[in-house]
Amino acid sequence: MTLSDIFVSYSRRDAEFVRQLTERLQKAGLDVWIDWEDIPYSSNWWDEISQAVEGASAFVCVLSDEYFASETCRAELKLAEEANKRIIPVCYKDFDRKLNHSNAVAKTNWLMFSGGDHFDASFDALIDTLNADLPWRKFHSRLQVRASEWAHKHKDSSYHLYGQDLDEAVRHLEQSKDKSPPPTTLQLNYIEASKAGAKEVVRKQLRGFYWAALAYSIVQVFVIYFWDFDSMSETAMIKMSWVWLPGLSFALGGLTVGRYRMRPAVAVMAVFMALFAVFYSAIWPLL
């Protein structure tokens, strides 16, 4: 899926103005995704358009009568609204305002373009708008791309965020209050699924570690109490508990209360060892 700074949505009738605008944006160092070809409407072509909209940090729509009359333009605008994109309406000529049925366009300040110095002033305003909170919008686009891939792959856990990617997503989400655009429902669900997936990975890793500790402790018990049973005194056998008891208590604690974190298993082991220390120092000598 393509990532870009801007997706430009326009009617072919406005191509001359859009070409001038796009050239200026590219000269300003911005990565612009725009469809210059009048490609017939098809599923493959529309998939490419959809991915480009999702991968863009901002959605610039050039308003005109022809724009709102175009089925493709209206569909692109709807995609941008569904993906919570930063929508920036651009107007360079008068048109019938009644043709607009988009709430996102209606409630957003339009950038008015005209020739000469007015064009330059409007273009500077457009650049300022595009640069506003750019790191958040770039993250929003990357997350939308990852979340869409996850959804298209039937929510396969192999597409989850892990490690630093997940930490970054959670951190950005915590700081997203009053951010524009806000996170989408898909993005929120994706992060929650990734957190649950990461938790499950940790659980499986710890479970394997606990079972290994349990097996090692059982082997120690077998060697100490069955292999050398005849050659050891009772006191020596009690002393040897210091060898196998930590691993056994740690494993049992992990399999019961430490499934997602190791700290509870360590706490259980510490309690067992403290109790055994009391038994060995205070009770065993009296027996």
Order of alpha helices (4+ residues) and beta strands (2+ residues): beta-alpha-beta-alpha-beta-alpha-alpha-beta-alpha-beta-alpha-alpha-alpha-alpha-alpha-alpha-alpha
